[in-house]
Amino acid sequence: MGEQPFLPQRIAILTISDTRQAADDRSGDTLAARLEAAGHVLAARHIVSDDVAEIREALRAFIDDPAIDSVISTGGTGFTGRDVTPEAVEPLFEKRMDGFSFLFHQISFAKIGTTTLLSRATAGIANGTIIFCLPGSPGACKDAWDGIIGPQLDARTKPHNLVLLKPRLNEHRR
């Protein structure tokens, strides 16, 4: 049996912020640069405000688009009154990826200590689309991509990865 080839994924980036614009979206830029450097395709990129309805509308459009394999959001995972990303996104999940939050906090703890408690990073699956919700800092996006998302969106990662699992994510819909 031969080596598994790299399978480029089509990834959308959703920046969630009341203050960011395309010109100063450093977290979105960090994610875009990393996924493209890895050989993936930036399928779409949008910025929405910290509003549950706006977040859900943008995410549903990505989830319903067969040209998008995965979505990475950045921002809105903290505890302030405007941080509503988990509340907006988690009800759309068909399955939660609890291990993502655990691994994210492990990586984060090694770098920022107990400050990692201030993040509610989350992930899950909806309509066969893999969704990761990250904090709004470029450092958190870098750490999540380098330590978790990048390897899991690479079909060559052993012993297993989300890319090879993707064809089976919608088995319950058949």
MIRO-945625 format. One line per field, with one value per atom (N, C-alpha, C): atom name; x, y, z; residue number from 1. Coordinates in steps of 0.001 Angstrom, whole numbers, plus 500000, padded with zeros to 6 digits. Each point is the difference from the previous one (the first is absolute). Layout:
N
atom	c(CA|...)
c1	c(X|...)
c2	c(Y|...)
c3	c(Z|...)
nr	c(NUM|...)
// end
This chain:
174
atom	c(N|CA|C|N|CA|C|N|CA|C|N|CA|C|N|CA|C|N|CA|C|N|CA|C|N|CA|C|N|CA|C|N|CA|C|N|CA|C|N|CA|C|N|CA|C|N|CA|C|N|CA|C|N|CA|C|N|CA|C|N|CA|C|N|CA|C|N|CA|C|N|CA|C|N|CA|C|N|CA|C|N|CA|C|N|CA|C|N|CA|C|N|CA|C|N|CA|C|N|CA|C|N|CA|C|N|CA|C|N|CA|C|N|CA|C|N|CA|C|N|CA|C|N|CA|C|N|CA|C|N|CA|C|N|CA|C|N|CA|C|N|CA|C|N|CA|C|N|CA|C|N|CA|C|N|CA|C|N|CA|C|N|CA|C|N|CA|C|N|CA|C|N|CA|C|N|CA|C|N|CA|C|N|CA|C|N|CA|C|N|CA|C|N|CA|C|N|CA|C|N|CA|C|N|CA|C|N|CA|C|N|CA|C|N|CA|C|N|CA|C|N|CA|C|N|CA|C|N|CA|C|N|CA|C|N|CA|C|N|CA|C|N|CA|C|N|CA|C|N|CA|C|N|CA|C|N|CA|C|N|CA|C|N|CA|C|N|CA|C|N|CA|C|N|CA|C|N|CA|C|N|CA|C|N|CA|C|N|CA|C|N|CA|C|N|CA|C|N|CA|C|N|CA|C|N|CA|C|N|CA|C|N|CA|C|N|CA|C|N|CA|C|N|CA|C|N|CA|C|N|CA|C|N|CA|C|N|CA|C|N|CA|C|N|CA|C|N|CA|C|N|CA|C|N|CA|C|N|CA|C|N|CA|C|N|CA|C|N|CA|C|N|CA|C|N|CA|C|N|CA|C|N|CA|C|N|CA|C|N|CA|C|N|CA|C|N|CA|C|N|CA|C|N|CA|C|N|CA|C|N|CA|C|N|CA|C|N|CA|C|N|CA|C|N|CA|C|N|CA|C|N|CA|C|N|CA|C|N|CA|C|N|CA|C|N|CA|C|N|CA|C|N|CA|C|N|CA|C|N|CA|C|N|CA|C|N|CA|C|N|CA|C|N|CA|C|N|CA|C|N|CA|C|N|CA|C|N|CA|C|N|CA|C|N|CA|C|N|CA|C|N|CA|C|N|CA|C|N|CA|C|N|CA|C|N|CA|C|N|CA|C|N|CA|C|N|CA|C|N|CA|C|N|CA|C|N|CA|C|N|CA|C|N|CA|C|N|CA|C|N|CA|C|N|CA|C|N|CA|C|N|CA|C|N|CA|C|N|CA|C|N|CA|C|N|CA|C|N|CA|C|N|CA|C|N|CA|C|N|CA|C|N|CA|C|N|CA|C|N|CA|C|N|CA|C|N|CA|C)
c1	c(500847|499153|500889|499721|500837|499723|500848|499858|498760|499263|498815|500426|499386|500363|499372|500567|499411|498705|498939|498705|499638|500181|499703|498545|499800|498658|499606|498720|499464|499485|500680|499761|499510|498934|499478|500454|500287|500365|498899|499523|498985|500557|500269|500466|498782|499936|498863|500514|499607|500518|499172|499821|499346|500991|501289|501009|500911|500065|500934|499401|500892|499699|501023|499816|500933|501441|500189|501348|500746|499279|500677|499585|499569|499598|501230|500830|501252|499757|498971|499718|499547|499110|499588|501173|500877|501201|500902|500155|500838|499468|498692|499396|500106|499717|500064|501410|500988|501389|500389|499589|500382|499307|498710|499313|500487|500281|500514|501423|500835|501363|499987|498964|499878|499491|499519|499500|498491|499295|498540|499509|498690|499382|499169|500226|499152|498721|498948|498745|499152|500093|499216|500564|499737|500441|499034|499421|499035|500269|499547|500032|498565|499580|498678|500160|499001|500055|499657|500232|499710|498496|499287|498549|499575|499232|499619|499374|499043|499314|500962|500902|500968|500968|500461|500936|499329|498786|499291|499716|499611|499708|501248|501137|501242|500425|499909|500419|499085|498690|499073|500303|500341|500352|501230|500983|501190|499651|499211|499615|499216|499157|499171|500731|501197|500759|500844|499684|500774|501449|500333|501370|500867|499430|500751|500056|501218|500215|500022|500616|500195|499852|499663|499908|500835|500770|500723|499534|499432|499626|501022|500142|500896|499285|499993|499375|498727|499691|498743|499910|501143|499957|500299|500098|500309|498759|500079|498923|499342|500421|499370|498573|499247|498597|499801|500962|499879|500550|500648|500563|498901|499484|498849|500237|501243|500253|499534|500377|499514|498477|499345|498540|499388|500642|499489|500267|501163|500459|499609|500160|499790|498612|498912|498699|499939|500907|500029|500753|500807|500776|499082|500245|499362|500806|501320|500891|501063|500233|501060|501317|501075|501341|500681|499598|500478|501514|500625|501455|500729|499381|500649|500225|498967|500131|501064|499981|500990|501415|500246|501337|500392|499041|500290|500455|499298|500366|501341|500325|501318|501106|499865|500999|500068|498845|499925|500597|499720|500518|501528|500602|501461|500581|499217|500494|499542|498743|499469|499477|500234|499594|498492|499575|498576|499138|500603|499229|499187|500374|499239|498549|499731|498623|499072|500559|499186|499500|500303|499554|498972|499000|499004|500103|501232|500218|499196|499414|499139|500098|499484|499990|498895|499615|498970|499784|498984|499654|498552|499739|498633|499901|499080|499784|501299|500820|501256|501096|499728|500989|500675|501315|500781|500157|499651|499988|500878|500912|500860|499754|499804|499786|501149|500787|501212|499867|500835|500061|500453|499870|500311|501438|500888|501398|500782|500918|500830|500796|500463|500755|499162|498757|499110|499711|499817|499741|501210|501183|501236|500131|499809|500145|498988|498748|498963|500287|500416|500302|501206|501087|501241|499877|499290|499966|498857|498903|498823|499404|499564|499218|500821|501184|500853|500234|500447|500200|498706|498890|498756|499356|500369|499502|501030|500900|500997|499783|499608|499677|501187|501200|501199|500261|499263|500202|499543|500883|499702|499906|499259|499333|498687|499412|498749|499824|499067|499792|498581|499594|498643|499759|501026|499831|499548|500634|499626|498649|499598|498705|498866|500339|499003|498969|500365|498977|498914|500255|499038|499201|500259|499363|498497|499516|498562|499305|500572|499386|498564|499744|498680|498953|500410|499066|499611|500647|499716|498795)
c2	c(498824|501176|501235|500967|501183|501063|500994|501144|500807|500475|500817|501343|500437|501306|501147|501185|501200|500297|500305|500333|501416|500993|501377|500160|500695|500273|501430|500202|501336|500554|501027|500496|501445|500261|501361|500552|501293|500696|501004|499947|500930|500751|501290|500829|500635|499854|500505|501112|501241|501143|501243|500827|501292|501064|499700|501027|499721|498779|499660|500274|500429|500165|499156|499835|499193|500489|501307|500566|499679|499705|499736|498669|499075|498668|499092|500228|499240|498518|499659|498585|499297|500639|499442|499878|501016|499951|498838|499798|498899|498663|499791|498744|499826|501066|499919|499644|500643|499727|498564|499502|498649|498946|500171|498966|499996|501166|500043|499450|500300|499462|498475|499460|498543|499361|500793|499464|499934|500539|500017|501217|500046|501072|500871|501309|500932|500164|499321|499938|501246|500647|501209|500634|501298|500706|501154|500009|501041|500504|501211|500593|500351|499565|500344|500550|500720|500550|498927|500333|499093|499970|499374|499941|498581|499370|498597|499777|500837|499805|500140|500990|500181|498823|499547|498876|498759|499716|498809|500094|501170|500165|499715|500568|499776|498541|499416|498611|499051|500231|499146|500043|501172|500107|499149|500017|499161|498524|499642|498606|499453|500819|499574|500011|500557|500114|498744|499180|498774|500266|501242|500342|500332|499885|500276|498738|499573|498801|500318|501131|500368|501503|500384|501410|500210|501081|500405|501400|500153|501340|500474|501308|500601|501174|499998|501086|499576|500715|499817|498803|499402|498804|500295|501270|500361|500084|500808|500094|501366|500953|501312|499918|501044|500012|499853|500434|499910|498685|499183|498718|498949|499749|499100|498881|499801|498987|498606|499479|498654|499912|501040|499994|499990|500675|500053|498712|499418|498888|498623|499780|498649|499424|500786|499412|499452|500437|499505|498676|499667|498758|498788|499037|498693|499133|500221|499301|500976|500016|500835|499251|500744|499439|500420|499368|500398|499927|499073|499869|501232|500743|501206|501000|500284|500960|499544|498721|499450|500224|499629|500156|501469|500842|501429|500552|499638|500506|499437|498785|499450|500824|500253|500781|501413|500586|501367|500108|499041|500023|500015|499244|499959|501366|500841|501310|501153|499963|501150|499646|498761|499598|499998|500362|499917|501012|500922|500935|499243|498769|499195|499821|500145|499882|501044|501069|501083|499711|498816|499629|498882|500121|498945|499438|499746|499416|498712|499785|498841|499513|498823|499452|498957|499727|499003|499766|499212|499627|500398|500577|500324|499760|499145|499672|499577|499257|499519|501039|501212|501076|500009|500044|500038|501463|500320|501391|500135|500973|500315|501455|500264|501359|500366|500976|500389|501377|500287|501362|500977|501289|501017|500464|499361|500441|499228|500690|499290|498843|500182|498930|498755|500184|498847|499317|500790|499414|499212|500567|499309|498686|500052|498804|498921|500408|499026|499384|500822|499460|499070|500478|499216|498717|500078|498860|499026|500443|499133|500005|501169|500069|499594|500570|499658|498499|499349|498552|499217|500421|499253|500252|501087|500241|499578|499133|499432|498490|499510|498578|499091|500544|499183|499789|500704|499859|498619|499305|498654|500034|499107|498861|500355|501182|500353|501506|500501|501438|500280|501245|500393|499936|500192|499973|498620|498966|498645|499590|500619|499727|500765|501093|500892|499308|499059|499353|499272|499708|499260|500886|501307|500883|500138|499754|500129|498655|498927|498674|499964|500722|500002|500670|500722|500684|499153|498876|499158|499130)
c3	c(500000|500000|500000|499100|499844|501044|499959|500898|499622|500987|499769|499405|498905|499437|500792|499849|500583|499255|500731|499405|500421|499119|500385|500424|501084|500516|499642|499808|499725|501327|500476|501353|499965|500745|500153|501342|500017|501238|500321|501243|500470|501206|499814|501109|500655|501323|500766|500899|499651|500732|499709|501015|499829|499558|500065|499750|498814|499514|498924|498625|499112|498583|499239|498705|499208|500152|500107|500068|501301|501075|501278|500635|499177|500481|500078|501002|500125|500256|500746|500260|498718|499251|498719|499044|500000|499154|500397|501306|500505|499506|500136|499557|498488|499248|498539|499544|500583|499615|500318|501154|500401|499134|499750|499223|498554|499443|498630|499930|500994|500029|500086|500645|500121|498705|499055|498742|499889|500997|499966|499213|499760|499239|500939|499948|500740|499182|500428|499236|500168|501154|500277|501253|500122|501202|500244|501207|500354|501408|500248|501336|500366|501186|500523|501409|500455|501353|501030|501253|501114|500236|499093|500044|499646|500861|499810|498630|499601|498718|498823|500036|498907|499916|501149|500025|499417|500463|499506|498504|499519|498581|499150|500396|499264|500081|501181|500166|499240|500038|499244|498507|499487|498578|499688|500882|499801|500106|500998|500216|498802|499413|498876|498664|499965|498750|499790|498983|499787|499595|499655|499635|501217|501214|501228|500837|500324|500816|501492|500340|501407|500173|501221|500367|501247|499990|501204|500339|501191|500442|501016|500080|500975|500647|501323|500758|500693|501070|500702|500913|500369|500847|501470|500352|501380|500873|501051|500981|500076|499175|500090|499473|500238|499586|498505|499186|498543|499449|500804|499540|499943|498792|499845|498985|499588|498965|500417|501170|500351|500044|500526|500063|498600|499057|498630|499235|500219|499160|500539|501277|500539|499725|499991|499659|498562|499142|498623|499872|501008|499955|500054|499136|500115|500964|499998|500928|500463|501315|500571|499937|499874|499993|501305|501098|501318|500131|499316|500065|499501|499076|499495|501128|500767|501093|500990|500320|500937|499473|498740|499424|499877|499600|499886|501348|501062|501323|500474|499631|500337|499352|498713|499277|500569|500218|500504|501407|500862|501367|500007|499094|499928|499637|499345|499572|500878|500468|500746|501386|500424|501345|500176|501185|500324|499242|499289|499178|498947|499711|499040|500439|501282|500496|499390|499461|499453|498590|499480|498655|500066|499136|499836|498578|499552|498675|499894|498829|499816|498556|499752|498639|499896|498760|499763|498518|499714|498630|499748|498819|499577|498497|499595|498590|499314|500703|499448|499956|500486|500030|501367|500001|501234|500401|501242|500464|501239|499951|501132|500382|501286|500491|500943|499572|500711|500621|500995|500521|498908|500280|499014|499960|500715|499974|498941|499301|499020|500621|501236|500662|500207|500427|500196|498672|498938|498674|499518|500196|499619|500762|501318|500824|499612|499787|499634|498636|499026|498674|500064|500585|500003|500818|501116|500903|499792|499359|499897|498602|499547|498769|498781|499858|498854|499868|501070|499902|499726|500596|499804|498637|499334|498652|498950|500405|499087|499949|498841|499834|500312|500035|500257|501484|500876|501439|500442|500708|500487|501511|500615|499380|499308|500295|499348|500039|499186|499906|499527|500118|499620|498494|499198|498540|499536|500511|499589|500584|501081|500615|499291|499340|499414|499107|499140|499162|500794|501255|500822|500958|499994|500976|499806|498807|499742|499785|500496|499833|500545|501060|500615|499108|498980|499108|498788|499823|498821|500205)
nr	c(1|1|1|2|2|2|3|3|3|4|4|4|5|5|5|6|6|6|7|7|7|8|8|8|9|9|9|10|10|10|11|11|11|12|12|12|13|13|13|14|14|14|15|15|15|16|16|16|17|17|17|18|18|18|19|19|19|20|20|20|21|21|21|22|22|22|23|23|23|24|24|24|25|25|25|26|26|26|27|27|27|28|28|28|29|29|29|30|30|30|31|31|31|32|32|32|33|33|33|34|34|34|35|35|35|36|36|36|37|37|37|38|38|38|39|39|39|40|40|40|41|41|41|42|42|42|43|43|43|44|44|44|45|45|45|46|46|46|47|47|47|48|48|48|49|49|49|50|50|50|51|51|51|52|52|52|53|53|53|54|54|54|55|55|55|56|56|56|57|57|57|58|58|58|59|59|59|60|60|60|61|61|61|62|62|62|63|63|63|64|64|64|65|65|65|66|66|66|67|67|67|68|68|68|69|69|69|70|70|70|71|71|71|72|72|72|73|73|73|74|74|74|75|75|75|76|76|76|77|77|77|78|78|78|79|79|79|80|80|80|81|81|81|82|82|82|83|83|83|84|84|84|85|85|85|86|86|86|87|87|87|88|88|88|89|89|89|90|90|90|91|91|91|92|92|92|93|93|93|94|94|94|95|95|95|96|96|96|97|97|97|98|98|98|99|99|99|100|100|100|101|101|101|102|102|102|103|103|103|104|104|104|105|105|105|106|106|106|107|107|107|108|108|108|109|109|109|110|110|110|111|111|111|112|112|112|113|113|113|114|114|114|115|115|115|116|116|116|117|117|117|118|118|118|119|119|119|120|120|120|121|121|121|122|122|122|123|123|123|124|124|124|125|125|125|126|126|126|127|127|127|128|128|128|129|129|129|130|130|130|131|131|131|132|132|132|133|133|133|134|134|134|135|135|135|136|136|136|137|137|137|138|138|138|139|139|139|140|140|140|141|141|141|142|142|142|143|143|143|144|144|144|145|145|145|146|146|146|147|147|147|148|148|148|149|149|149|150|150|150|151|151|151|152|152|152|153|153|153|154|154|154|155|155|155|156|156|156|157|157|157|158|158|158|159|159|159|160|160|160|161|161|161|162|162|162|163|163|163|164|164|164|165|165|165|166|166|166|167|167|167|168|168|168|169|169|169|170|170|170|171|171|171|172|172|172|173|173|173|174|174|174)
// end
